[in-house]
Amino acid sequence: MAQVRERARDALFARVAGPDGPRNRDRIHHAPGPRWFAPDSAIRRVHGDTAMFVGGLRALLLQSLHPSAMAAVAAHSGYRGDPWGRLQRTSTFLAVTTFGTTEDAERAVSAVRGVHRRVRGTTADGLPYRADDPHLLKWVHIAETDSFLRAHQRYGARPLDEAGCDRYVAETALVAEKLGVLEPPRTRAELDRALAAYRPELLGGADARQAARFLLVTPPIPWPARVPYAVLAASAVALLPVWTRARLRLPYLPVAEATVIRLAAAALVKAVRWAMTAPEPVVVPAPEGRLRARTGG
């Protein structure tokens, strides 16, 4: 069982973190120095939980509804040609800014801002966009924050209380401001109001529907992973606001989403959490009377 767990953990970690994952992990978690967030912070609890797999996919679907954001992603992110690379870069950024040293977090933010300054273009309707536009940055931020928080509250190992939810939103605002977001929400109520304010701009469109199909139906994953990924996809869709379904041409199945999908997703997240959590060492007596440690599980 321990070997199965180790193989599953290594395979998942390689997909999410990439070839530099082990080196980055060691630096993020073990390099000495001050951090932006304390060990008991809400952002660490949320971003360290495997419910982020659901939240991340939900965030991508929600973000795609904004024509300018979708145009920038379609033209500059390479999500079709290199989806795993994009996932690995995003997950590394989240890990560095949440758990890494202040110095490394500042460096990661500076690198992202440099990329944003170079990303600009025109939507299919002829509207200009630029990735460092504070209004567009705010949309990306609130879509992520809302998605990560909702997924954690639904599937996280330790959901936050009301005050904890507010702390999470406030802590993500620190990173958002450093990325160039102006006046990010700092409470859950402010987050809800910010999302509602963007709703008239969220049109969906051909690019958004194509992205949804790619993410949900034709992702580049091996066949053995198709069934668990289908559960992940269904759970992400089930967390979307109902009004988004028509714009992305996604089904709304309230009974299935509240029962079968929710139960299957909870089991999947729990299984991934089991695989990704390193087993505690178990101390057993050695034959010659000394103590030795072996891996539990």
LINURQUI-V73559 format. One record per pair of residues at least 12 apart in sequence whose C-alpha atoms are under 7 Angstrom apart, sorted by the first residue. I is the first residue (numbers start at 0). J is the second residue. D is the distance in whole Angstrom. If there is no record, write none. Layout:
# LINURQUI-V73559
I_J_D / I_J_D
This chain:
# LINURQUI-V73559
0_296_6 / 1_296_5 / 4_274_5 / 7_274_6 / 8_274_5 / 8_275_5 / 14_83_7 / 15_86_6 / 15_87_5 / 15_90_7 / 16_87_5 / 16_90_7 / 16_91_7 / 17_87_6 / 27_95_6 / 27_98_6 / 27_99_4 / 27_100_7 / 28_98_6 / 28_99_6 / 32_100_6 / 33_100_6 / 33_101_6 / 34_98_7 / 34_99_6 / 34_100_5 / 34_101_5 / 35_101_6 / 36_97_7 / 41_163_6 / 41_166_6 / 41_167_5 / 42_97_7 / 42_167_5 / 42_170_6 / 42_171_7 / 43_97_6 / 45_151_6 / 48_155_6 / 49_268_6 / 49_271_7 / 49_272_6 / 50_150_6 / 50_151_5 / 50_154_6 / 50_155_5 / 50_268_6 / 51_147_6 / 51_150_7 / 53_150_6 / 53_231_6 / 53_234_7 / 53_235_5 / 54_146_5 / 54_147_4 / 54_150_5 / 54_235_7 / 55_146_7 / 55_147_7 / 56_235_6 / 57_146_6 / 57_235_5 / 57_236_7 / 57_239_7 / 58_142_6 / 58_143_5 / 58_146_5 / 60_211_6 / 61_142_6 / 62_139_6 / 62_142_6 / 63_203_7 / 63_207_5 / 64_201_5 / 64_202_6 / 64_203_4 / 64_207_6 / 65_200_6 / 65_201_5 / 65_202_6 / 65_203_6 / 66_122_7 / 66_202_7 / 66_203_7 / 67_122_6 / 67_128_6 / 68_135_7 / 69_206_7 / 69_207_6 / 70_122_6 / 75_118_7 / 92_107_7 / 108_177_7 / 108_178_6 / 112_178_6 / 115_130_5 / 115_131_5 / 116_130_7 / 116_131_6 / 118_130_5 / 133_179_6 / 133_180_5 / 133_181_6 / 136_180_6 / 137_180_5 / 137_183_7 / 140_175_7 / 141_190_7 / 141_194_7 / 144_168_7 / 154_265_6 / 154_268_7 / 164_187_6 / 165_185_7 / 165_186_4 / 165_187_5 / 168_184_7 / 168_185_5 / 168_186_6 / 168_187_6 / 169_185_4 / 169_186_6 / 172_184_7 / 172_185_6 / 202_246_7 / 203_246_5 / 203_247_6 / 207_247_7 / 208_247_5 / 208_248_7 / 211_247_7 / 215_232_6 / 230_260_7 / 230_263_7 / 230_264_6 / 231_264_6 / 233_260_7 / 234_260_6 / 234_261_7 / 234_264_6 / 237_256_6 / 278_294_7 / 278_295_6 / 278_296_6 / 279_294_7 / 279_295_6 / 280_292_6 / 280_293_6 / 280_294_5 / 280_295_6 / 281_293_5 / 281_294_6 / 281_295_6
